[in-house]
C-alpha cells in the first residue's frame, strides 16, 4: 500500500483538525460526531454488507483473527506496569491504546483498498472486535460490575448496522433499489465526515513524564499488532483481500472512544487523548510500512 493511497484520508483528518482549531467550535463537532456515529456509519455498514458479493460462510478463521490480536495485545500490554508509576485505573485507561482501533479510519481505508467487499469484511471484524474491546476496557477499569456499560455495548450502532446487514444477507432478502441508493448516498457522506471528526479530536499534550509506558502502548498497537496479523493470515492461508483487511484492522490507530471511556471511569483522560493523537499521526507511516514489509 503506497503512502499516496493513504494521503486523501489523512488529509481529511488534517482538515478536521484545522477546522476545529481555526473555525468550527467544539459544539459543532459534537453534533457531527453524533450524526456520524448514530446515523451515517450504521448506514454505511448495512449497505456494504448487503451490497457486497462476499459469502458469510467464507468468514471462518478470518473473523477470529481480530479478537485474537486484540486480546493478545491487551494481555501483553499489562507487562508495561513495570515501566509505569500509574495506578491501576490510569494504567488500564492508557492500555486501551494498545488494543482499541479507529473504526472510521478502518472503514475508509478498506473502502479505498477494495471497495464494498473490503468494507463488508471490515464490518464483520468490527462487529466482533468492538464488543470485546469495550468489555476488556470496562472490566479492567471498573471497580464494580458495570451493567449499564454492557447494555451500551449491545446497543452500539456500528454493531447493530452490521448485524442487520448480516441478517438480511443470511435470509436472502432483497432491499428495494431506492432504499439501497439512499443508503449509498449516506454511506458516501459517512467516510468524509467521520475522518474530519477524527481530526477534530486530535490533542498533543498530556504525556507528563509517562514516556516509557506510552512508547510501550504505541509499539504494541502500531508494530506488534500488524506483525501478529501477518503471521495469522499466513498461518491460516487467508485469501488476499481478507489478509489485507485484517492487516488494516491490526494497524489502525486507537479510537476516540478510549478517551471517552477513560474520562467516564476516572482514568487518565489527558494521557489517553494525547496517545490517540500520536497514534493517528504515526499510523500515516506505519500502515504503508506494514503493507510494504508484508508484501500485500
VOBA-1610 file (N, C-alpha, C; in pm, whole numbers, padded with zeros to 5 digits, always signed):
BEGIN
Unk+00085-00119+00000Unk+00000+00000+00000Unk+00088+00124+00000Unk+00076+00206-00103Unk+00157+00326-00114Unk+00108+00433-00018Unk+00202+00512+00039Unk+00160+00624+00124Unk+00067+00720+00051Unk+00084+00730-00083Unk-00003+00818-00160Unk-00148+00771-00157Unk-00167+00639-00141Unk-00303+00586-00134Unk-00371+00631-00005Unk-00293+00652+00100Unk-00348+00696+00228Unk-00365+00847+00236Unk-00300+00919+00144Unk-00297+01066+00155Unk-00436+01129+00164Unk-00533+01093+00077Unk-00663+01160+00085Unk-00729+01145+00222Unk-00723+01027+00280Unk-00790+01004+00407Unk-00724+01081+00521Unk-00592+01079+00526Unk-00524+01151+00633Unk-00524+01302+00608Unk-00537+01344+00482Unk-00554+01486+00453Unk-00688+01536+00506Unk-00791+01453+00498Unk-00923+01489+00551Unk-00917+01497+00703Unk-00841+01407+00765Unk-00823+01413+00911Unk-00755+01545+00948Unk-00653+01583+00872Unk-00584+01710+00897Unk-00679+01828+00879Unk-00766+01820+00780Unk-00864+01926+00758Unk-00956+01941+00879Unk-01000+01828+00935Unk-01084+01834+01055Unk-01012+01901+01171Unk-00883+01870+01186Unk-00803+01932+01291Unk-00796+02083+01273Unk-00772+02127+01149Unk-00761+02271+01120Unk-00895+02343+01137Unk-01002+02278+01094Unk-01135+02340+01109Unk-01170+02359+01255Unk-01139+02258+01337Unk-01167+02269+01481Unk-01081+02379+01544Unk-00958+02389+01501Unk-00866+02484+01564Unk-00893+02629+01523Unk-00932+02651+01397Unk-00939+02787+01346Unk-01078+02835+01307Unk-01178+02746+01306Unk-01308+02793+01257Unk-01426+02735+01334Unk-01451+02606+01326Unk-01572+02548+01381Unk-01558+02522+01531Unk-01654+02564+01611Unk-01645+02544+01757Unk-01663+02399+01797Unk-01624+02368+01920Unk-01632+02230+01969Unk-01775+02178+01967Unk-01872+02265+01994Unk-02012+02222+01997Unk-02058+02169+01861Unk-02006+02226+01754Unk-02043+02180+01619Unk-01993+02038+01595Unk-01874+02007+01647Unk-01816+01875+01625Unk-01887+01768+01707Unk-01941+01806+01821Unk-02020+01711+01899Unk-02140+01664+01819Unk-02207+01759+01751Unk-02322+01725+01668Unk-02282+01638+01549Unk-02170+01674+01485Unk-02122+01596+01369Unk-02088+01454+01410Unk-02019+01439+01523Unk-01981+01305+01570Unk-02103+01219+01600Unk-02206+01279+01658Unk-02329+01205+01686Unk-02398+01163+01556Unk-02399+01252+01458Unk-02459+01221+01328Unk-02386+01104+01262Unk-02254+01109+01263Unk-02174+01003+01201Unk-02194+00871+01274Unk-02189+00877+01406Unk-02191+00755+01488Unk-02328+00687+01486Unk-02434+00765+01498Unk-02567+00708+01513Unk-02644+00690+01382Unk-02604+00760+01277Unk-02681+00755+01151Unk-02595+00709+01033Unk-02490+00784+01003Unk-02418+00762+00877Unk-02340+00631+00873Unk-02263+00602+00978Unk-02182+00480+00974Unk-02266+00352+00982Unk-02372+00347+01061Unk-02458+00228+01054Unk-02514+00206+00915Unk-02550+00315+00845Unk-02598+00303+00707Unk-02488+00249+00615Unk-02366+00298+00634Unk-02253+00251+00554Unk-02230+00102+00575Unk-02232+00057+00699Unk-02207-00084+00728Unk-02318-00173+00673Unk-02441-00135+00695Unk-02554-00214+00644Unk-02549-00222+00492Unk-02527-00109+00426Unk-02523-00104+00280Unk-02410-00189+00225Unk-02292-00181+00288Unk-02177-00254+00237Unk-02195-00404+00250Unk-02249-00449+00363Unk-02270-00593+00384Unk-02374-00646+00286Unk-02484-00573+00270Unk-02592-00620+00182Unk-02552-00615+00035Unk-02480-00509-00004Unk-02448-00489-00146Unk-02330-00572-00194Unk-02245-00617-00102Unk-02125-00690-00143Unk-02161-00833-00184Unk-02071-00895-00259Unk-02095-01033-00304Unk-02015-01134-00221Unk-01963-01090-00105Unk-01887-01184-00024Unk-01982-01281+00045Unk-01931-01397+00080Unk-02013-01500+00141Unk-01992-01501+00292Unk-02102-01498+00366Unk-02094-01504+00513Unk-02022-01631+00556Unk-02048-01740+00481Unk-01990-01870+00517Unk-01838-01872+00500Unk-01783-01778+00422Unk-01640-01777+00395Unk-01560-01702+00502Unk-01630-01644+00601Unk-01561-01563+00700Unk-01466-01647+00785Unk-01519-01752+00848Unk-01439-01852+00918Unk-01325-01798+01001Unk-01205-01849+00973Unk-01087-01816+01051Unk-01053-01667+01043Unk-01092-01602+00934Unk-01066-01459+00919Unk-01126-01379+01035Unk-01251-01411+01071Unk-01319-01336+01176Unk-01254-01356+01312Unk-01188-01469+01333Unk-01125-01496+01461Unk-00993-01420+01478Unk-00937-01374+01367Unk-00808-01305+01374Unk-00813-01177+01454Unk-00920-01099+01435Unk-00930-00970+01504Unk-00936-00984+01656Unk-01029-01064+01710Unk-01031-01077+01857Unk-00904-01139+01914Unk-00841-01229+01839Unk-00717-01290+01887Unk-00607-01186+01901Unk-00588-01105+01798Unk-00486-01000+01801Unk-00516-00899+01911Unk-00641-00860+01919Unk-00682-00762+02020Unk-00654-00814+02161Unk-00691-00938+02187Unk-00675-00994+02321Unk-00528-01013+02357Unk-00447-01055+02260Unk-00304-01072+02287Unk-00239-00939+02323Unk-00276-00832+02251Unk-00220-00700+02282Unk-00264-00653+02420Unk-00387-00686+02456Unk-00438-00650+02589Unk-00358-00722+02698Unk-00339-00852+02682Unk-00270-00932+02784Unk-00123-00891+02796Unk-00055-00884+02681Unk+00088-00848+02683Unk+00106-00704+02731Unk+00008-00620+02705Unk+00016-00480+02744Unk+00035-00460+02894Unk-00018-00553+02974Unk-00006-00540+03119Unk+00137-00552+03168Unk+00225-00606+03084Unk+00367-00611+03122Unk+00424-00470+03137Unk+00358-00373+03076Unk+00403-00235+03085Unk+00391-00174+03223Unk+00325-00244+03314Unk+00318-00194+03452Unk+00455-00173+03512Unk+00551-00252+03465Unk+00688-00239+03518Unk+00754-00109+03472Unk+00698-00045+03371Unk+00755+00079+03318Unk+00682+00202+03370Unk+00580+00181+03452Unk+00491+00291+03487Unk+00472+00304+03637Unk+00444+00429+03679Unk+00408+00456+03818Unk+00259+00488+03828Unk+00185+00465+03720Unk+00041+00493+03720Unk-00033+00393+03808Unk-00144+00437+03867Unk-00227+00342+03940Unk-00301+00252+03841Unk-00372+00152+03892Unk-00431+00051+03804Unk-00530+00111+03704Unk-00616+00200+03752Unk-00718+00257+03664Unk-00654+00345+03557Unk-00558+00428+03597Unk-00490+00513+03499Unk-00414+00429+03397Unk-00348+00323+03446Unk-00274+00236+03354Unk-00370+00167+03258Unk-00480+00115+03310Unk-00577+00046+03226Unk-00639+00141+03123Unk-00657+00266+03160Unk-00711+00363+03064Unk-00611+00386+02951Unk-00481+00394+02985Unk-00379+00410+02882Unk-00359+00285+02799Unk-00378+00170+02862Unk-00362+00043+02792Unk-00457+00029+02673Unk-00568+00101+02677Unk-00662+00097+02564Unk-00594+00129+02431Unk-00490+00211+02438Unk-00418+00249+02316Unk-00360+00127+02247Unk-00325+00024+02324Unk-00259-00094+02268Unk-00354-00187+02195Unk-00485-00176+02219Unk-00574-00274+02156Unk-00699-00215+02093Unk-00734-00092+02124Unk-00852-00033+02061Unk-00816+00019+01923Unk-00914+00049+01841Unk-00891+00078+01699Unk-00993+00180+01651Unk-00953+00259+01553Unk-01041+00363+01499Unk-01123+00306+01384Unk-01249+00279+01409Unk-01336+00219+01308Unk-01352+00310+01187Unk-01358+00441+01208Unk-01377+00534+01097Unk-01264+00523+00996Unk-01141+00524+01048Unk-01025+00514+00958Unk-01022+00377+00893Unk-01054+00272+00969Unk-01054+00137+00915Unk-01150+00121+00798Unk-01270+00174+00812Unk-01368+00163+00704Unk-01328+00247+00584Unk-01269+00363+00609Unk-01224+00447+00498Unk-01112+00379+00419Unk-01015+00321+00489Unk-00904+00255+00421Unk-00950+00128+00350Unk-01043+00054+00411Unk-01096-00066+00346Unk-01167-00030+00218Unk-01245+00078+00221Unk-01315+00122+00101Unk-01218+00160-00010Unk-01111+00228+00028Unk-01011+00269-00071Unk-00934+00148-00125Unk-00917+00048-00041Unk-00840-00070-00079Unk-00913-00156-00182Unk-01038-00191-00152Unk-01109-00285-00242Unk-01260-00267-00241Unk-01307-00145-00214Unk-01449-00116-00228Unk-01538-00188-00128Unk-01661-00220-00172Unk-01762-00274-00082Unk-01724-00408-00023Unk-01654-00490-00098Unk-01616-00622-00047Unk-01525-00608+00074Unk-01428-00517+00067Unk-01338-00495+00180Unk-01411-00433+00298Unk-01502-00339+00269Unk-01579-00276+00377Unk-01666-00380+00447Unk-01727-00469+00370Unk-01811-00574+00429Unk-01729-00665+00520Unk-01609-00701+00476Unk-01522-00783+00560Unk-01478-00707+00685Unk-01447-00579+00670Unk-01411-00498+00786Unk-01527-00488+00883Unk-01649-00478+00830Unk-01767-00469+00916Unk-01781-00593+01004Unk-01749-00708+00949Unk-01755-00832+01027Unk-01655-00827+01142Unk-01534-00782+01113Unk-01432-00772+01218Unk-01476-00675+01328Unk-01534-00562+01286Unk-01577-00462+01384Unk-01689-00516+01471Unk-01781-00591+01411Unk-01894-00645+01488Unk-01847-00738+01598Unk-01735-00804+01576Unk-01679-00895+01676Unk-01587-00822+01773Unk-01504-00734+01719Unk-01399-00671+01800Unk-01448-00556+01887Unk-01549-00482+01841Unk-01599-00369+01921Unk-01651-00413+02058Unk-01737-00515+02064Unk-01782-00560+02198Unk-01667-00608+02285Unk-01575-00684+02227Unk-01463-00737+02305Unk-01377-00624+02360Unk-01346-00525+02276Unk-01263-00412+02321Unk-01330-00338+02435Unk-01461-00318+02425Unk-01532-00247+02531Unk-01539-00329+02659Unk-01560-00458+02646Unk-01565-00544+02764Unk-01430-00544+02837Unk-01321-00555+02762Unk-01188-00554+02823Unk-01159-00419+02890Unk-01198-00311+02823Unk-01172-00178+02878Unk-01254-00153+03004Unk-01382-00182+02996Unk-01468-00161+03113Unk-01427-00251+03228Unk-01398-00377+03198Unk-01359-00472+03302Unk-01230-00436+03370Unk-01134-00383+03296Unk-01004-00352+03354Unk-01003-00220+03430Unk-01096-00130+03399Unk-01100+00000+03467Unk-01205+00008+03577Unk-01305-00076+03571Unk-01417-00066+03664Unk-01386-00131+03798Unk-01428-00064+03904Unk-01416-00121+04038Unk-01534-00213+04066Unk-01644-00189+03996Unk-01764-00270+04013Unk-01811-00318+03877Unk-01904-00411+03877Unk-01964-00455+03752Unk-02046-00340+03695Unk-02029-00314+03568Unk-02099-00202+03506Unk-02201-00253+03405Unk-02323-00280+03455Unk-02429-00333+03369Unk-02467-00232+03262Unk-02470-00103+03302Unk-02507+00000+03205Unk-02410+00003+03088Unk-02281-00015+03116Unk-02181-00015+03009Unk-02203-00132+02915Unk-02237-00248+02970Unk-02262-00366+02887Unk-02383-00346+02796Unk-02485-00280+02849Unk-02604-00251+02769Unk-02568-00159+02653Unk-02483-00060+02680Unk-02440+00033+02575Unk-02362-00040+02466Unk-02283-00140+02504Unk-02208-00218+02407Unk-02304-00289+02311Unk-02406-00351+02368Unk-02503-00424+02286Unk-02577-00331+02191Unk-02600-00207+02238Unk-02676-00110+02157Unk-02586-00032+02060Unk-02458-00063+02056Unk-02365+00011+01971Unk-02416+00017+01827Unk-02432+00136+01769Unk-02489+00150+01634Unk-02408+00077+01527Unk-02276+00071+01542Unk-02193+00003+01443Unk-02222-00146+01443Unk-02242-00202+01562Unk-02275-00344+01573Unk-02414-00371+01517Unk-02509-00284+01552Unk-02647-00301+01506Unk-02655-00296+01354Unk-02587-00197+01293Unk-02589-00185+01147Unk-02530-00306+01078Unk-02419-00358+01132Unk-02355-00475+01073Unk-02442-00599+01087Unk-02495-00622+01206Unk-02574-00743+01230Unk-02704-00741+01150Unk-02763-00624+01131Unk-02882-00616+01046Unk-02848-00653+00902Unk-02733-00606+00854Unk-02690-00641+00719Unk-02664-00789+00704Unk-02599-00848+00805Unk-02573-00992+00803Unk-02705-01070+00804Unk-02802-01024+00885Unk-02931-01092+00892Unk-03003-01091+00758Unk-03000-00976+00691Unk-03063-00965+00559Unk-02992-01056+00459Unk-02859-01060+00468Unk-02780-01143+00378Unk-02811-01291+00398Unk-02815-01335+00523Unk-02841-01475+00553Unk-02983-01516+00515Unk-03077-01422+00531Unk-03217-01453+00500Unk-03245-01449+00350Unk-03148-01400+00272Unk-03167-01392+00128Unk-03267-01287+00086Unk-03288-01184+00169Unk-03385-01079+00139Unk-03326-00980+00040Unk-03412-00915-00035Unk-03370-00812-00130Unk-03418-00677-00082Unk-03326-00586-00062Unk-03361-00450-00020Unk-03399-00371-00144Unk-03514-00302-00143Unk-03557-00224-00260Unk-03448-00130-00310Unk-03438-00118-00441Unk-03333-00036-00502Unk-03333+00109-00455Unk-03450+00176-00447Unk-03448+00315-00398Unk-03389+00328-00258Unk-03415+00230-00170Unk-03359+00234-00036Unk-03208+00213-00039Unk-03162+00122-00124Unk-03018+00098-00136Unk-02947+00222-00190Unk-03008+00291-00285Unk-02948+00413-00339Unk-02939+00521-00231Unk-03043+00530-00150Unk-03043+00628-00041Unk-02933+00595+00060Unk-02923+00469+00097Unk-02820+00426+00191Unk-02681+00449+00133Unk-02667+00430+00001Unk-02540+00453-00065Unk-02496+00598-00057Unk-02591+00689-00072Unk-02559+00832-00061Unk-02514+00866+00082Unk-02585+00811+00180Unk-02547+00835+00319Unk-02411+00775+00349Unk-02381+00660+00290Unk-02252+00596+00311Unk-02138+00682+00259Unk-02161+00749+00146Unk-02057+00836+00090Unk-02025+00951+00185Unk-02129+01004+00251Unk-02106+01115+00345Unk-02037+01066+00472Unk-02058+00942+00507Unk-02006+00889+00634Unk-01855+00896+00641Unk-01787+00856+00536Unk-01641+00846+00540Unk-01576+00981+00561Unk-01614+01081+00479Unk-01551+01212+00489Unk-01579+01278+00624Unk-01704+01277+00667Unk-01737+01339+00795Unk-01674+01264+00912Unk-01668+01131+00902Unk-01605+01053+01007Unk-01458+01086+01022Unk-01388+01099+00911Unk-01246+01131+00917Unk-01222+01273+00969Unk-01307+01367+00930Unk-01293+01503+00982Unk-01318+01505+01133Unk-01412+01423+01178Unk-01439+01414+01322Unk-01318+01360+01397Unk-01248+01264+01336Unk-01124+01213+01396Unk-01023+01327+01412Unk-01007+01405+01306Unk-00912+01516+01311Unk-00947+01621+01414Unk-01077+01645+01431Unk-01120+01748+01526Unk-01085+01712+01671Unk-01063+01584+01697Unk-01034+01542+01833Unk-00887+01526+01866Unk-00799+01560+01773Unk-00656+01544+01798Unk-00605+01642+01903Unk-00531+01589+02000Unk-00473+01668+02108Unk-00330+01618+02130Unk-00234+01711+02148Unk-00094+01669+02157Unk-00027+01713+02287Unk-00100+01707+02397Unk-00040+01734+02528Unk-00104+01640+02629Unk-00027+01598+02728Unk-00083+01513+02831Unk+00005+01395+02872Unk+00123+01380+02811Unk+00209+01268+02849Unk+00265+01283+02990Unk+00312+01402+03026Unk+00355+01434+03162Unk+00446+01327+03224Unk+00553+01296+03158Unk+00651+01205+03216Unk+00625+01057+03195Unk+00517+01023+03128Unk+00484+00881+03105Unk+00536+00832+02970Unk+00657+00872+02936Unk+00710+00840+02804Unk+00734+00691+02785Unk+00792+00626+02881Unk+00828+00485+02864Unk+00705+00398+02840Unk+00605+00412+02924Unk+00485+00329+02909Unk+00408+00370+02784Unk+00417+00497+02746Unk+00349+00543+02624Unk+00410+00478+02501Unk+00542+00470+02497Unk+00610+00402+02385Unk+00570+00255+02381Unk+00555+00194+02498Unk+00514+00055+02507Unk+00375+00034+02444Unk+00280+00119+02483Unk+00145+00109+02429Unk+00145+00128+02278Unk+00216+00230+02230Unk+00218+00261+02087Unk+00287+00151+02007Unk+00393+00093+02063Unk+00465-00014+01993Unk+00377-00137+01977Unk+00300-00168+02078Unk+00208-00283+02068Unk+00105-00259+01959Unk+00051-00138+01956Unk-00059-00110+01861Unk-00009-00099+01718Unk+00099-00026+01698Unk+00140+00008+01562Unk+00246-00086+01504Unk+00311-00165+01589Unk+00416-00256+01541Unk+00379-00403+01566Unk+00354-00436+01692Unk+00328-00577+01726Unk+00199-00629+01664Unk+00093-00550+01672Unk-00037-00596+01619Unk-00031-00626+01469Unk+00027-00537+01385Unk+00038-00571+01243Unk+00121-00697+01217Unk+00228-00716+01295Unk+00309-00837+01280Unk+00225-00961+01311Unk+00145-00954+01416Unk+00057-01066+01450Unk-00043-01093+01338Unk-00093-00987+01276Unk-00189-01004+01166Unk-00127-01076+01048Unk-00005-01039+01014Unk+00064-01103+00902Unk+00091-01250+00932Unk+00136-01278+01055Unk+00162-01417+01094Unk+00034-01499+01090Unk-00073-01444+01144Unk-00200-01516+01149Unk-00255-01541+01008Unk-00249-01439+00922Unk-00301-01454+00786Unk-00223-01561+00709Unk-00091-01565+00729Unk-00011-01667+00664Unk-00038-01805+00719Unk-00054-01813+00850Unk-00081-01941+00916Unk-00214-02000+00870Unk-00316-01915+00858Unk-00449-01960+00817Unk-00468-01960+00666Unk-00366-01915+00593Unk-00372-01909+00448Unk-00498-01835+00401Unk-00517-01716+00456Unk-00635-01636+00420Unk-00624-01583+00278Unk-00738-01564+00211Unk-00737-01501+00079Unk-00676-01361+00087Unk-00630-01309-00026Unk-00560-01182-00028Unk-00641-01069+00034Unk-00767-01055-00006Unk-00846-00943+00044Unk-00868-00952+00194Unk-00887-01073+00247Unk-00904-01088+00391Unk-00773-01062+00465Unk-00663-01103+00407Unk-00532-01073+00467Unk-00509-00923+00475Unk-00545-00853+00368Unk-00527-00707+00364Unk-00616-00637+00465Unk-00742-00680+00473Unk-00836-00618+00566Unk-00794-00644+00711Unk-00749-00765+00740Unk-00702-00796+00875Unk-00580-00712+00911Unk-00492-00691+00815Unk-00373-00609+00841Unk-00413-00464+00865Unk-00508-00412+00786Unk-00557-00276+00810Unk-00613-00265+00951Unk-00697-00362+00989Unk-00758-00360+01122Unk-00650-00358+01231Unk-00552-00444+01218Unk-00448-00455+01321Unk-00363-00328+01329Unk-00342-00262+01215Unk-00251-00147+01210Unk-00319-00014+01241Unk-00450-00016+01264Unk-00523+00109+01288Unk-00477+00179+01414Unk-00478+00313+01413Unk-00452+00387+01537Unk-00568+00369+01633Unk-00549+00412+01755Unk-00652+00394+01856Unk-00768+00491+01835Unk-00880+00463+01905Unk-01005+00535+01879Unk-01036+00638+01987Unk-01112+00741+01950Unk-01152+00845+02044Unk-01240+00791+02156Unk-01304+00677+02131Unk-01389+00617+02235Unk-01306+00578+02357Unk-01176+00555+02337Unk-01088+00523+02451Unk-01081+00641+02547Unk-01074+00761+02493Unk-01071+00882+02576Unk-01203+00900+02651Unk-01313+00880+02580Unk-01445+00897+02641Unk-01462+00802+02759Unk-01424+00676+02738Unk-01439+00578+02845Unk-01345+00607+02962Unk-01223+00651+02929Unk-01126+00682+03034Unk-01177+00793+03125Unk-01234+00898+03067Unk-01284+01009+03148Unk-01407+00968+03229Unk-01493+00888+03170Unk-01615+00844+03240Unk-01583+00754+03358Unk-01472+00679+03349Unk-01442+00581+03454Unk-01327+00626+03543Unk-01294+00755+03539Unk-01195+00809+03631Unk-01051+00779+03596Unk-01022+00750+03469Unk-00886+00723+03426Unk-00812+00850+03386Unk-00695+00832+03326Unk-00611+00945+03285Unk-00650+00989+03144Unk-00753+01073+03136Unk-00805+01116+03007Unk-00706+01194+02924Unk-00627+01279+02990Unk-00529+01362+02918Unk-00425+01275+02848Unk-00375+01173+02919Unk-00277+01082+02860Unk-00337+01006+02742Unk-00458+00957+02759Unk-00523+00879+02654Unk-00547+00964+02530Unk-00597+01086+02548Unk-00623+01175+02434Unk-00496+01203+02355Unk-00387+01227+02427Unk-00260+01255+02361Unk-00210+01133+02283Unk-00221+01014+02343Unk-00173+00893+02276Unk-00258+00857+02155Unk-00387+00882+02162Unk-00473+00861+02045Unk-00425+00947+01930Unk-00395+01072+01960Unk-00350+01165+01856Unk-00215+01125+01799Unk-00123+01087+01886Unk+00009+01044+01839Unk-00003+00919+01753Unk-00086+00824+01796Unk-00102+00701+01719Unk-00161+00729+01582Unk-00251+00827+01575Unk-00312+00863+01446Unk-00208+00920+01350Unk-00123+01007+01402Unk-00019+01067+01317Unk+00084+00961+01275Unk+00129+00880+01369Unk+00229+00778+01337Unk+00175+00674+01239Unk+00045+00649+01242Unk-00015+00549+01153Unk+00001+00586+01007Unk+00018+00714+00977Unk+00040+00754+00838Unk+00170+00693+00785Unk+00261+00660+00875Unk+00388+00597+00836Unk+00385+00446+00854Unk+00328+00401+00966Unk+00336+00258+00998Unk+00243+00171+00912Unk+00129+00224+00870Unk+00038+00143+00789Unk+00099+00109+00652Unk+00147+00209+00574Unk+00211+00172+00448Unk+00337+00089+00466Unk+00410+00113+00577Unk+00530+00033+00604Unk+00491-00112+00629Unk+00384-00134+00704Unk+00338-00270+00733Unk+00301-00343+00604Unk+00232-00275+00515Unk+00193-00337+00388Unk+00313-00364+00299Unk+00410-00273+00303Unk+00531-00292+00223Unk+00610-00414+00270Unk+00628-00424+00401Unk+00704-00537+00456Unk+00629-00668+00441Unk+00496-00663+00447Unk+00416-00784+00432Unk+00398-00823+00286Unk+00429-00728+00194Unk+00415-00752+00050Unk+00271-00789+00013Unk+00174-00715+00073Unk+00034-00738+00043Unk-00019-00630-00049
//
